Each structure stands twice: as structure tokens, then as C-alpha cells.
């Protein structure tokens, strides 16, 4: 059985789906791994590193795809890649199944079995495969570093012979995986940090990192679902949050927004008044840019200036830390591959409580109910 990794061709993408340490583990499972020439270069891993780990290296993409039993990717491959794979081959990666379900139609037509890392259920057994959390961790960290390098001042409190330098103030909106990592990183750099989330459970986590939790009275409203995710709030409840955010943003040097509601547009948390009330030289980093953004006027992958306030919305921050992002992702996909391989052969058990729910297409059908519904709704619009 042959696992294949290609060099990613998306602009700005520097991650690689498998790092050499994972190749070693897979080879030990009695499968062969073939890496496209220079696939790991942007993540500081050479063809030699892969060869030493036991991989084959090839520059012949056509031959690689024709011989692949499993293609492991970071991003969804282009449709010509799907059409070169053999029927029954497996594709595993971030496939954007709910955002762009139609883009997986070529995989369906080709009779491929596709698994989306976004669909891996967040149950205890699948924690080692939680690639969304891995990437959110990297993005939360990098957002603070980006913010710190943008503002015209330092982060920590300094007592110098020339007087005291006050600490920077950081406001983090949404205290899930990315938000908590942002809070922890900003604290380590010495900033005074405030965090906000609609889930009450986030309060304890924010405080445990040495930040202040901003609480909004939502009148006992249900804010999270059974899976621990936020639910979409009413406009009135959202406005209460926005009022408090606008007030706290006035004194912030960096605001990092990470609020998302699965399957919905990201909530708008900072309106015109909130942004215009901010200090000149302050920066907003909107990490929800790919799902519509949390901040008025933020543009995906652009830096916009409004009255001296810079608004940035990088959509792929994880790719700017390619070594660690690849290392974490590679471990996540390798743990998932462990569920698909038995005695060196492909063995797909759709009744498995991680494998089944993560599958998008199999045997010519969209097997995931949410994806099937998303395909139907895009087809009727
Ligand atoms: P996410 O990316 O979907 O959302 C980020 C944050 O935005 C969440 O904390 C959410 O509550 C918040 N948010 C949504 N609407 C908001 C609003 N209007 N105002 C302010 N904040 C708002 O979430 P995520 O980071 O992927 O994870 C969220 C939850 O899932 C957390 O409780 C996390 O601990 C849990 N989780 C569990 C597992 C597991 O059990 N294996 C793994 C990862 C995450």
C-alpha cells in the first residue's frame, strides 16, 4: 500500500502533510510512502530527510498519483489531481466539505473515498487527530506575534532609568482554542489581557491564564450546544456583547478576534463605532476572516487602515509557522491513518465512530449528512 504526499501549490502555503518523523512511523506499519520532490522544503525538510526516514522521492507527479492508494494533503487538491487518482483511492486533508461542498464533486465522480480533517469528531478518542485545534493553536500564537510587531510600542511593563514603560493592553474576543492560545502568548509577552466569550465555561479558562474575563449579562440565554460549541445568538444578545467590546477596545493596543459559530457566518463583534473608538496606532487582527470576519471592514488577507487603526485578517496564519504547523498536522493525520491501515493494507471501517463521521465521499455518494445537505442547498440556490 502506497501513501503519497504532493508539494502544495496554493500561494502562501508552506506546510507539508507528512513530516519525516511521521514517515518513519508509517513505514513501520509496513506501508510505503512516496513524497513529491521538494514537498517539505518550505517546512525546512529536504528530500534527504524524507529518504532517511524511509520514503521514496519522485518528481513524476503523474506516476505518483496513478500509484497512490492514499493521498494525504494539507489543502484540498485541484480537480485534475482527483481525476488522476485511481478509483477507490483515499484522499485525506482539509477538504472544506461544508464551505465548498461542490468542489468535491470530481472526487465523487472518480469514485474516491475522501476524509476531511474538519469533520473529525471532537471526542476524546479522536483528540490526537484534532487538526483544527492544532492549526488554531498556531494561529492564536502567531496573531499575537503579528500584533506585537505591528504596534508602535512594546508589550511588557518596563522600569527603566528613563522612567516606566506601561504594558500593552490586549483584548481577545472568542476564547476557544485560538483565543486561549492568544491570551497565553500575550500574557507571556507581558501584556495586560482581557478575554471575552459567550460560553460561560470559557471564563474559568481565561482567568486561569491570568487574564480578566469580560462578562455580559445575556439573561440566562443558552449560548452553547451539547458539543460545547457556541450557538448563533439573537441580534439583541450580540448587541450587548458589542457594547461592552466597544468600550473595552478604546484602551486596547491589540484586539484579536477569533469568534466562530460552526456552519454559520462569523458573528460581527466590532462595528464602525468600536473600530473608530480605538486609539491611533492600535491594531485589530481578525482571525475569522475566512468565515466572514468579526470586524467591520476587515478584508481577508488584507491590511486595511481606518483613522490610524490597522485591521488585518490573515486567513492562513498557521502556514506562516510551517515547521510546527506541519509537525502537529502530520501527527494528526498519521493518527487518523492508523485507523485506516491494518496489516499494511487499507481497511476502512465505516462503523468506526471516528472514520465514519469524517468521511465525505465513498462509493460514489456523499455519505456525510451535513455535506449532502450543503450540496443540495447549493444546487437549489
Ligand atoms: P470555534 O473556532 O468554533 O469558535 C471560537 C470561539 O468563539 C468559541 O470559544 C466560541 O464560544 C466563541 N464565540 C462564538 N460566538 C461568539 C460571540 N458572539 N461572542 C464571543 N465569542 C463567540 O471554537 P473552537 O476553538 O474550535 O472550540 C470551541 C469549543 O470546543 C471549546 O469549548 C473547546 O474547548 C472545545 N473543544 C473540544 C475539543 C475536544 O473535546 N476534543 C477539541 C477542541 C475544542
Boltz pocket constraint, residues with backbone or C-beta under 6 A from the ligand:
constraints:
  - pocket:
      binder: B
      contacts: [[A, 121], [A, 122], [A, 123], [A, 124], [A, 127], [A, 130], [A, 132], [A, 133], [A, 136], [A, 173], [A, 174], [A, 175], [A, 176], [A, 177], [A, 178], [A, 179], [A, 196], [A, 197], [A, 198], [A, 199], [A, 202], [A, 223], [A, 227], [A, 228], [A, 229], [A, 230], [A, 231], [A, 233], [A, 238], [A, 241], [A, 258], [A, 259], [A, 260], [A, 261], [A, 262], [A, 267], [A, 269]]
      max_distance: 6.0
